[in-house]
Amino acid sequence: MVLFGGFTYQGEQQQFFGDTWEWDGTDWTQQEETGPSSRSIPCMTFDSVRGRTVLFGGIRLEATDADVNLGDTLE
């Protein structure tokens, strides 16, 4: 299982994450490779035909504290 991104609140401020974690059935391990920009609630699936994990969209926080909906696709 692979997880990417997410967010938390620091007081009234949102903090978005861009880290990737992998579950091996026993432990979570943070992956060190470079990934997409920090975001919350992206959709992610595994394409078994191509053997690729595909991530779509999510929400990013702008400097103006406005949420931006993302429509990008990353593999």
mmCIF file as gemmi writes it, N, C-alpha and C atoms, coordinates in Angstrom:
data_model
loop_
_atom_site.group_PDB
_atom_site.id
_atom_site.type_symbol
_atom_site.label_atom_id
_atom_site.label_alt_id
_atom_site.label_comp_id
_atom_site.label_asym_id
_atom_site.label_entity_id
_atom_site.label_seq_id
_atom_site.pdbx_PDB_ins_code
_atom_site.Cartn_x
_atom_site.Cartn_y
_atom_site.Cartn_z
_atom_site.occupancy
_atom_site.B_iso_or_equiv
_atom_site.pdbx_formal_charge
_atom_site.auth_seq_id
_atom_site.auth_asym_id
_atom_site.pdbx_PDB_model_num
ATOM 1 N N . MET Axp A 1 ? 0.842 -1.159 0 1 0 ? 1 A 1
ATOM 2 C CA . MET Axp A 1 ? 0 0 0 1 0 ? 1 A 1
ATOM 3 C C . MET Axp A 1 ? 0.895 1.232 0 1 0 ? 1 A 1
ATOM 4 N N . VAL Axp A 2 ? 0.5 2.235 -0.764 1 0 ? 2 A 1
ATOM 5 C CA . VAL Axp A 2 ? 1.251 3.49 -0.856 1 0 ? 2 A 1
ATOM 6 C C . VAL Axp A 2 ? 0.318 4.645 -0.499 1 0 ? 2 A 1
ATOM 7 N N . LEU Axp A 3 ? 0.796 5.554 0.359 1 0 ? 3 A 1
ATOM 8 C CA . LEU Axp A 3 ? 0.05 6.764 0.72 1 0 ? 3 A 1
ATOM 9 C C . LEU Axp A 3 ? 0.871 7.978 0.343 1 0 ? 3 A 1
ATOM 10 N N . PHE Axp A 4 ? 0.187 9.033 -0.085 1 0 ? 4 A 1
ATOM 11 C CA . PHE Axp A 4 ? 0.877 10.274 -0.437 1 0 ? 4 A 1
ATOM 12 C C . PHE Axp A 4 ? 0.089 11.468 0.062 1 0 ? 4 A 1
ATOM 13 N N . GLY Axp A 5 ? 0.813 12.473 0.568 1 0 ? 5 A 1
ATOM 14 C CA . GLY Axp A 5 ? 0.22 13.763 0.898 1 0 ? 5 A 1
ATOM 15 C C . GLY Axp A 5 ? -0.639 13.757 2.143 1 0 ? 5 A 1
ATOM 16 N N . GLY Axp A 6 ? -1.442 14.796 2.247 1 0 ? 6 A 1
ATOM 17 C CA . GLY Axp A 6 ? -2.331 14.973 3.383 1 0 ? 6 A 1
ATOM 18 C C . GLY Axp A 6 ? -2.147 16.355 3.988 1 0 ? 6 A 1
ATOM 19 N N . PHE Axp A 7 ? -2.854 16.614 5.088 1 0 ? 7 A 1
ATOM 20 C CA . PHE Axp A 7 ? -2.71 17.906 5.748 1 0 ? 7 A 1
ATOM 21 C C . PHE Axp A 7 ? -3.081 17.794 7.216 1 0 ? 7 A 1
ATOM 22 N N . THR Axp A 8 ? -2.677 18.788 7.972 1 0 ? 8 A 1
ATOM 23 C CA . THR Axp A 8 ? -3.042 18.926 9.375 1 0 ? 8 A 1
ATOM 24 C C . THR Axp A 8 ? -3.224 20.402 9.663 1 0 ? 8 A 1
ATOM 25 N N . TYR Axp A 9 ? -3.798 20.695 10.789 1 0 ? 9 A 1
ATOM 26 C CA . TYR Axp A 9 ? -3.933 22.092 11.213 1 0 ? 9 A 1
ATOM 27 C C . TYR Axp A 9 ? -2.88 22.412 12.26 1 0 ? 9 A 1
ATOM 28 N N . GLN Axp A 10 ? -2.205 23.544 12.099 1 0 ? 10 A 1
ATOM 29 C CA . GLN Axp A 10 ? -1.298 24.104 13.093 1 0 ? 10 A 1
ATOM 30 C C . GLN Axp A 10 ? -2.002 25.345 13.618 1 0 ? 10 A 1
ATOM 31 N N . GLY Axp A 11 ? -2.765 25.202 14.695 1 0 ? 11 A 1
ATOM 32 C CA . GLY Axp A 11 ? -3.616 26.303 15.132 1 0 ? 11 A 1
ATOM 33 C C . GLY Axp A 11 ? -4.735 26.461 14.125 1 0 ? 11 A 1
ATOM 34 N N . GLU Axp A 12 ? -4.819 27.634 13.52 1 0 ? 12 A 1
ATOM 35 C CA . GLU Axp A 12 ? -5.83 27.864 12.485 1 0 ? 12 A 1
ATOM 36 C C . GLU Axp A 12 ? -5.26 27.742 11.08 1 0 ? 12 A 1
ATOM 37 N N . GLN Axp A 13 ? -3.971 27.459 10.948 1 0 ? 13 A 1
ATOM 38 C CA . GLN Axp A 13 ? -3.302 27.328 9.649 1 0 ? 13 A 1
ATOM 39 C C . GLN Axp A 13 ? -3.269 25.869 9.205 1 0 ? 13 A 1
ATOM 40 N N . GLN Axp A 14 ? -3.504 25.638 7.921 1 0 ? 14 A 1
ATOM 41 C CA . GLN Axp A 14 ? -3.362 24.303 7.358 1 0 ? 14 A 1
ATOM 42 C C . GLN Axp A 14 ? -1.911 24.086 6.948 1 0 ? 14 A 1
ATOM 43 N N . GLN Axp A 15 ? -1.403 22.881 7.193 1 0 ? 15 A 1
ATOM 44 C CA . GLN Axp A 15 ? -0.072 22.498 6.722 1 0 ? 15 A 1
ATOM 45 C C . GLN Axp A 15 ? -0.248 21.286 5.808 1 0 ? 15 A 1
ATOM 46 N N . PHE Axp A 16 ? 0.186 21.435 4.554 1 0 ? 16 A 1
ATOM 47 C CA . PHE Axp A 16 ? 0.052 20.367 3.569 1 0 ? 16 A 1
ATOM 48 C C . PHE Axp A 16 ? 1.355 19.575 3.48 1 0 ? 16 A 1
ATOM 49 N N . PHE Axp A 17 ? 1.235 18.279 3.177 1 0 ? 17 A 1
ATOM 50 C CA . PHE Axp A 17 ? 2.396 17.399 3.1 1 0 ? 17 A 1
ATOM 51 C C . PHE Axp A 17 ? 2.578 16.853 1.688 1 0 ? 17 A 1
ATOM 52 N N . GLY Axp A 18 ? 3.815 16.533 1.333 1 0 ? 18 A 1
ATOM 53 C CA . GLY Axp A 18 ? 4.133 15.955 0.031 1 0 ? 18 A 1
ATOM 54 C C . GLY Axp A 18 ? 4.988 14.712 0.175 1 0 ? 18 A 1
ATOM 55 N N . ASP Axp A 19 ? 4.849 14.016 1.31 1 0 ? 19 A 1
ATOM 56 C CA . ASP Axp A 19 ? 5.674 12.831 1.526 1 0 ? 19 A 1
ATOM 57 C C . ASP Axp A 19 ? 4.929 11.563 1.115 1 0 ? 19 A 1
ATOM 58 N N . THR Axp A 20 ? 5.707 10.539 0.779 1 0 ? 20 A 1
ATOM 59 C CA . THR Axp A 20 ? 5.174 9.255 0.336 1 0 ? 20 A 1
ATOM 60 C C . THR Axp A 20 ? 5.574 8.184 1.341 1 0 ? 20 A 1
ATOM 61 N N . TRP Axp A 21 ? 4.596 7.35 1.72 1 0 ? 21 A 1
ATOM 62 C CA . TRP Axp A 21 ? 4.826 6.263 2.671 1 0 ? 21 A 1
ATOM 63 C C . TRP Axp A 21 ? 4.383 4.947 2.05 1 0 ? 21 A 1
ATOM 64 N N . GLU Axp A 22 ? 5.126 3.878 2.361 1 0 ? 22 A 1
ATOM 65 C CA . GLU Axp A 22 ? 4.809 2.552 1.846 1 0 ? 22 A 1
ATOM 66 C C . GLU Axp A 22 ? 4.636 1.576 3.009 1 0 ? 22 A 1
ATOM 67 N N . TRP Axp A 23 ? 3.57 0.765 2.952 1 0 ? 23 A 1
ATOM 68 C CA . TRP Axp A 23 ? 3.264 -0.244 3.967 1 0 ? 23 A 1
ATOM 69 C C . TRP Axp A 23 ? 3.632 -1.614 3.417 1 0 ? 23 A 1
ATOM 70 N N . ASP Axp A 24 ? 4.437 -2.371 4.164 1 0 ? 24 A 1
ATOM 71 C CA . ASP Axp A 24 ? 4.859 -3.695 3.702 1 0 ? 24 A 1
ATOM 72 C C . ASP Axp A 24 ? 4.094 -4.827 4.383 1 0 ? 24 A 1
ATOM 73 N N . GLY Axp A 25 ? 3.034 -4.486 5.108 1 0 ? 25 A 1
ATOM 74 C CA . GLY Axp A 25 ? 2.261 -5.485 5.833 1 0 ? 25 A 1
ATOM 75 C C . GLY Axp A 25 ? 2.593 -5.511 7.313 1 0 ? 25 A 1
ATOM 76 N N . THR Axp A 26 ? 3.73 -4.898 7.679 1 0 ? 26 A 1
ATOM 77 C CA . THR Axp A 26 ? 4.16 -4.833 9.076 1 0 ? 26 A 1
ATOM 78 C C . THR Axp A 26 ? 4.495 -3.415 9.5 1 0 ? 26 A 1
ATOM 79 N N . ASP Axp A 27 ? 5.237 -2.697 8.657 1 0 ? 27 A 1
ATOM 80 C CA . ASP Axp A 27 ? 5.733 -1.367 9.013 1 0 ? 27 A 1
ATOM 81 C C . ASP Axp A 27 ? 5.505 -0.361 7.891 1 0 ? 27 A 1
ATOM 82 N N . TRP Axp A 28 ? 5.376 0.917 8.29 1 0 ? 28 A 1
ATOM 83 C CA . TRP Axp A 28 ? 5.36 2.033 7.346 1 0 ? 28 A 1
ATOM 84 C C . TRP Axp A 28 ? 6.784 2.521 7.156 1 0 ? 28 A 1
ATOM 85 N N . THR Axp A 29 ? 7.175 2.783 5.895 1 0 ? 29 A 1
ATOM 86 C CA . THR Axp A 29 ? 8.495 3.323 5.58 1 0 ? 29 A 1
ATOM 87 C C . THR Axp A 29 ? 8.321 4.551 4.702 1 0 ? 29 A 1
ATOM 88 N N . GLN Axp A 30 ? 8.956 5.662 5.109 1 0 ? 30 A 1
ATOM 89 C CA . GLN Axp A 30 ? 8.888 6.868 4.289 1 0 ? 30 A 1
ATOM 90 C C . GLN Axp A 30 ? 9.822 6.707 3.1 1 0 ? 30 A 1
ATOM 91 N N . GLN Axp A 31 ? 9.302 6.98 1.901 1 0 ? 31 A 1
ATOM 92 C CA . GLN Axp A 31 ? 10.084 6.877 0.674 1 0 ? 31 A 1
ATOM 93 C C . GLN Axp A 31 ? 10.815 8.188 0.431 1 0 ? 31 A 1
ATOM 94 N N . GLU Axp A 32 ? 12.043 8.119 -0.013 1 0 ? 32 A 1
ATOM 95 C CA . GLU Axp A 32 ? 12.89 9.301 -0.13 1 0 ? 32 A 1
ATOM 96 C C . GLU Axp A 32 ? 12.892 9.952 -1.508 1 0 ? 32 A 1
ATOM 97 N N . GLU Axp A 33 ? 12.328 9.293 -2.519 1 0 ? 33 A 1
ATOM 98 C CA . GLU Axp A 33 ? 12.367 9.88 -3.856 1 0 ? 33 A 1
ATOM 99 C C . GLU Axp A 33 ? 11.518 11.147 -3.933 1 0 ? 33 A 1
ATOM 100 N N . THR Axp A 34 ? 11.843 11.978 -4.894 1 0 ? 34 A 1
ATOM 101 C CA . THR Axp A 34 ? 11.107 13.22 -5.106 1 0 ? 34 A 1
ATOM 102 C C . THR Axp A 34 ? 9.738 12.907 -5.694 1 0 ? 34 A 1
ATOM 103 N N . GLY Axp A 35 ? 8.71 13.543 -5.157 1 0 ? 35 A 1
ATOM 104 C CA . GLY Axp A 35 ? 7.354 13.307 -5.632 1 0 ? 35 A 1
ATOM 105 C C . GLY Axp A 35 ? 6.704 14.589 -6.091 1 0 ? 35 A 1
ATOM 106 N N . PRO Axp A 36 ? 5.406 14.544 -6.302 1 0 ? 36 A 1
ATOM 107 C CA . PRO Axp A 36 ? 4.678 15.742 -6.724 1 0 ? 36 A 1
ATOM 108 C C . PRO Axp A 36 ? 4.615 16.785 -5.61 1 0 ? 36 A 1
ATOM 109 N N . SER Axp A 37 ? 4.061 17.939 -5.928 1 0 ? 37 A 1
ATOM 110 C CA . SER Axp A 37 ? 3.94 19.017 -4.946 1 0 ? 37 A 1
ATOM 111 C C . SER Axp A 37 ? 3.042 18.59 -3.785 1 0 ? 37 A 1
ATOM 112 N N . SER Axp A 38 ? 3.241 19.233 -2.638 1 0 ? 38 A 1
ATOM 113 C CA . SER Axp A 38 ? 2.419 18.957 -1.457 1 0 ? 38 A 1
ATOM 114 C C . SER Axp A 38 ? 0.957 19.186 -1.792 1 0 ? 38 A 1
ATOM 115 N N . ARG Axp A 39 ? 0.095 18.295 -1.287 1 0 ? 39 A 1
ATOM 116 C CA . ARG Axp A 39 ? -1.33 18.405 -1.574 1 0 ? 39 A 1
ATOM 117 C C . ARG Axp A 39 ? -2.111 17.527 -0.614 1 0 ? 39 A 1
ATOM 118 N N . SER Axp A 40 ? -3.397 17.781 -0.567 1 0 ? 40 A 1
ATOM 119 C CA . SER Axp A 40 ? -4.303 16.996 0.258 1 0 ? 40 A 1
ATOM 120 C C . SER Axp A 40 ? -5.344 16.342 -0.635 1 0 ? 40 A 1
ATOM 121 N N . ILE Axp A 41 ? -5.878 15.259 -0.184 1 0 ? 41 A 1
ATOM 122 C CA . ILE Axp A 41 ? -6.933 14.45 -0.815 1 0 ? 41 A 1
ATOM 123 C C . ILE Axp A 41 ? -6.77 14.197 -2.321 1 0 ? 41 A 1
ATOM 124 N N . PRO Axp A 42 ? -5.571 13.766 -2.759 1 0 ? 42 A 1
ATOM 125 C CA . PRO Axp A 42 ? -5.464 13.319 -4.144 1 0 ? 42 A 1
ATOM 126 C C . PRO Axp A 42 ? -6.091 11.927 -4.276 1 0 ? 42 A 1
ATOM 127 N N . CYS Axp A 43 ? -6.375 11.512 -5.486 1 0 ? 43 A 1
ATOM 128 C CA . CYS Axp A 43 ? -6.823 10.147 -5.762 1 0 ? 43 A 1
ATOM 129 C C . CYS Axp A 43 ? -5.625 9.374 -6.288 1 0 ? 43 A 1
ATOM 130 N N . MET Axp A 44 ? -5.491 8.121 -5.871 1 0 ? 44 A 1
ATOM 131 C CA . MET Axp A 44 ? -4.341 7.341 -6.3 1 0 ? 44 A 1
ATOM 132 C C . MET Axp A 44 ? -4.789 5.894 -6.504 1 0 ? 44 A 1
ATOM 133 N N . THR Axp A 45 ? -4.253 5.274 -7.556 1 0 ? 45 A 1
ATOM 134 C CA . THR Axp A 45 ? -4.57 3.884 -7.842 1 0 ? 45 A 1
ATOM 135 C C . THR Axp A 45 ? -3.344 3.209 -8.451 1 0 ? 45 A 1
ATOM 136 N N . PHE Axp A 46 ? -3.37 1.886 -8.489 1 0 ? 46 A 1
ATOM 137 C CA . PHE Axp A 46 ? -2.296 1.13 -9.113 1 0 ? 46 A 1
ATOM 138 C C . PHE Axp A 46 ? -2.801 0.572 -10.43 1 0 ? 46 A 1
ATOM 139 N N . ASP Axp A 47 ? -2.095 0.877 -11.516 1 0 ? 47 A 1
ATOM 140 C CA . ASP Axp A 47 ? -2.411 0.361 -12.846 1 0 ? 47 A 1
ATOM 141 C C . ASP Axp A 47 ? -1.652 -0.957 -13.006 1 0 ? 47 A 1
ATOM 142 N N . SER Axp A 48 ? -2.35 -2.069 -12.809 1 0 ? 48 A 1
ATOM 143 C CA . SER Axp A 48 ? -1.689 -3.376 -12.83 1 0 ? 48 A 1
ATOM 144 C C . SER Axp A 48 ? -1.216 -3.779 -14.223 1 0 ? 48 A 1
ATOM 145 N N . VAL Axp A 49 ? -1.826 -3.241 -15.264 1 0 ? 49 A 1
ATOM 146 C CA . VAL Axp A 49 ? -1.41 -3.561 -16.635 1 0 ? 49 A 1
ATOM 147 C C . VAL Axp A 49 ? -0.023 -2.985 -16.906 1 0 ? 49 A 1
ATOM 148 N N . ARG Axp A 50 ? 0.205 -1.748 -16.465 1 0 ? 50 A 1
ATOM 149 C CA . ARG Axp A 50 ? 1.49 -1.081 -16.703 1 0 ? 50 A 1
ATOM 150 C C . ARG Axp A 50 ? 2.431 -1.157 -15.517 1 0 ? 50 A 1
ATOM 151 N N . GLY Axp A 51 ? 1.946 -1.647 -14.373 1 0 ? 51 A 1
ATOM 152 C CA . GLY Axp A 51 ? 2.787 -1.741 -13.183 1 0 ? 51 A 1
ATOM 153 C C . GLY Axp A 51 ? 3.16 -0.377 -12.625 1 0 ? 51 A 1
ATOM 154 N N . ARG Axp A 52 ? 2.234 0.586 -12.712 1 0 ? 52 A 1
ATOM 155 C CA . ARG Axp A 52 ? 2.513 1.967 -12.294 1 0 ? 52 A 1
ATOM 156 C C . ARG Axp A 52 ? 1.474 2.447 -11.29 1 0 ? 52 A 1
ATOM 157 N N . THR Axp A 53 ? 1.926 3.245 -10.309 1 0 ? 53 A 1
ATOM 158 C CA . THR Axp A 53 ? 1.018 3.946 -9.417 1 0 ? 53 A 1
ATOM 159 C C . THR Axp A 53 ? 0.692 5.283 -10.059 1 0 ? 53 A 1
ATOM 160 N N . VAL Axp A 54 ? -0.591 5.63 -10.111 1 0 ? 54 A 1
ATOM 161 C CA . VAL Axp A 54 ? -1.046 6.859 -10.759 1 0 ? 54 A 1
ATOM 162 C C . VAL Axp A 54 ? -1.755 7.729 -9.722 1 0 ? 54 A 1
ATOM 163 N N . LEU Axp A 55 ? -1.362 9.005 -9.645 1 0 ? 55 A 1
ATOM 164 C CA . LEU Axp A 55 ? -1.961 9.967 -8.723 1 0 ? 55 A 1
ATOM 165 C C . LEU Axp A 55 ? -2.647 11.051 -9.538 1 0 ? 55 A 1
ATOM 166 N N . PHE Axp A 56 ? -3.858 11.427 -9.114 1 0 ? 56 A 1
ATOM 167 C CA . PHE Axp A 56 ? -4.603 12.465 -9.819 1 0 ? 56 A 1
ATOM 168 C C . PHE Axp A 56 ? -5.086 13.523 -8.841 1 0 ? 56 A 1
ATOM 169 N N . GLY Axp A 57 ? -4.824 14.783 -9.186 1 0 ? 57 A 1
ATOM 170 C CA . GLY Axp A 57 ? -5.43 15.925 -8.512 1 0 ? 57 A 1
ATOM 171 C C . GLY Axp A 57 ? -5.086 16.111 -7.054 1 0 ? 57 A 1
ATOM 172 N N . GLY Axp A 58 ? -6.048 16.659 -6.332 1 0 ? 58 A 1
ATOM 173 C CA . GLY Axp A 58 ? -5.899 17.005 -4.932 1 0 ? 58 A 1
ATOM 174 C C . GLY Axp A 58 ? -6.134 18.493 -4.737 1 0 ? 58 A 1
ATOM 175 N N . ILE Axp A 59 ? -5.794 18.972 -3.559 1 0 ? 59 A 1
ATOM 176 C CA . ILE Axp A 59 ? -5.945 20.386 -3.219 1 0 ? 59 A 1
ATOM 177 C C . ILE Axp A 59 ? -4.623 20.902 -2.677 1 0 ? 59 A 1
ATOM 178 N N . ARG Axp A 60 ? -4.239 22.087 -3.125 1 0 ? 60 A 1
ATOM 179 C CA . ARG Axp A 60 ? -3.007 22.747 -2.671 1 0 ? 60 A 1
ATOM 180 C C . ARG Axp A 60 ? -3.405 24.074 -2.032 1 0 ? 60 A 1
ATOM 181 N N . LEU Axp A 61 ? -2.665 24.489 -1.031 1 0 ? 61 A 1
ATOM 182 C CA . LEU Axp A 61 ? -2.927 25.768 -0.373 1 0 ? 61 A 1
ATOM 183 C C . LEU Axp A 61 ? -2.007 26.831 -0.956 1 0 ? 61 A 1
ATOM 184 N N . GLU Axp A 62 ? -2.584 27.935 -1.413 1 0 ? 62 A 1
ATOM 185 C CA . GLU Axp A 62 ? -1.812 29.057 -1.949 1 0 ? 62 A 1
ATOM 186 C C . GLU Axp A 62 ? -1.359 29.983 -0.821 1 0 ? 62 A 1
ATOM 187 N N . ALA Axp A 63 ? -0.414 30.854 -1.11 1 0 ? 63 A 1
ATOM 188 C CA . ALA Axp A 63 ? 0.095 31.819 -0.134 1 0 ? 63 A 1
ATOM 189 C C . ALA Axp A 63 ? -1.009 32.737 0.383 1 0 ? 63 A 1
ATOM 190 N N . THR Axp A 64 ? -2.07 32.897 -0.385 1 0 ? 64 A 1
ATOM 191 C CA . THR Axp A 64 ? -3.197 33.747 0.023 1 0 ? 64 A 1
ATOM 192 C C . THR Axp A 64 ? -4.187 32.993 0.91 1 0 ? 64 A 1
ATOM 193 N N . ASP Axp A 65 ? -3.819 31.778 1.33 1 0 ? 65 A 1
ATOM 194 C CA . ASP Axp A 65 ? -4.68 30.894 2.124 1 0 ? 65 A 1
ATOM 195 C C . ASP Axp A 65 ? -5.9 30.406 1.352 1 0 ? 65 A 1
ATOM 196 N N . ALA Axp A 66 ? -5.844 30.459 0.034 1 0 ? 66 A 1
ATOM 197 C CA . ALA Axp A 66 ? -6.929 29.945 -0.801 1 0 ? 66 A 1
ATOM 198 C C . ALA Axp A 66 ? -6.593 28.525 -1.253 1 0 ? 66 A 1
ATOM 199 N N . ASP Axp A 67 ? -7.569 27.625 -1.184 1 0 ? 67 A 1
ATOM 200 C CA . ASP Axp A 67 ? -7.374 26.273 -1.689 1 0 ? 67 A 1
ATOM 201 C C . ASP Axp A 67 ? -7.458 26.28 -3.21 1 0 ? 67 A 1
ATOM 202 N N . VAL Axp A 68 ? -6.563 25.535 -3.857 1 0 ? 68 A 1
ATOM 203 C CA . VAL Axp A 68 ? -6.547 25.419 -5.311 1 0 ? 68 A 1
ATOM 204 C C . VAL Axp A 68 ? -6.772 23.954 -5.673 1 0 ? 68 A 1
ATOM 205 N N . ASN Axp A 69 ? -7.807 23.684 -6.472 1 0 ? 69 A 1
ATOM 206 C CA . ASN Axp A 69 ? -8.058 22.326 -6.945 1 0 ? 69 A 1
ATOM 207 C C . ASN Axp A 69 ? -7.08 21.996 -8.061 1 0 ? 69 A 1
ATOM 208 N N . LEU Axp A 70 ? -6.419 20.861 -7.935 1 0 ? 70 A 1
ATOM 209 C CA . LEU Axp A 70 ? -5.429 20.43 -8.922 1 0 ? 70 A 1
ATOM 210 C C . LEU Axp A 70 ? -6.046 19.389 -9.846 1 0 ? 70 A 1
ATOM 211 N N . GLY Axp A 71 ? -5.701 19.442 -11.115 1 0 ? 71 A 1
ATOM 212 C CA . GLY Axp A 71 ? -6.218 18.491 -12.089 1 0 ? 71 A 1
ATOM 213 C C . GLY Axp A 71 ? -5.106 17.74 -12.796 1 0 ? 71 A 1
ATOM 214 N N . ASP Axp A 72 ? -3.917 17.7 -12.184 1 0 ? 72 A 1
ATOM 215 C CA . ASP Axp A 72 ? -2.789 17.043 -12.837 1 0 ? 72 A 1
ATOM 216 C C . ASP Axp A 72 ? -2.797 15.541 -12.58 1 0 ? 72 A 1
ATOM 217 N N . THR Axp A 73 ? -2.106 14.813 -13.445 1 0 ? 73 A 1
ATOM 218 C CA . THR Axp A 73 ? -1.941 13.369 -13.314 1 0 ? 73 A 1
ATOM 219 C C . THR Axp A 73 ? -0.45 13.079 -13.279 1 0 ? 73 A 1
ATOM 220 N N . LEU Axp A 74 ? -0.039 12.275 -12.307 1 0 ? 74 A 1
ATOM 221 C CA . LEU Axp A 74 ? 1.38 11.963 -12.126 1 0 ? 74 A 1
ATOM 222 C C . LEU Axp A 74 ? 1.555 10.461 -11.973 1 0 ? 74 A 1
ATOM 223 N N . GLU Axp A 75 ? 2.672 9.945 -12.475 1 0 ? 75 A 1
ATOM 224 C CA . GLU Axp A 75 ? 2.976 8.513 -12.349 1 0 ? 75 A 1
ATOM 225 C C . GLU Axp A 75 ? 4.331 8.336 -11.724 1 0 ? 75 A 1
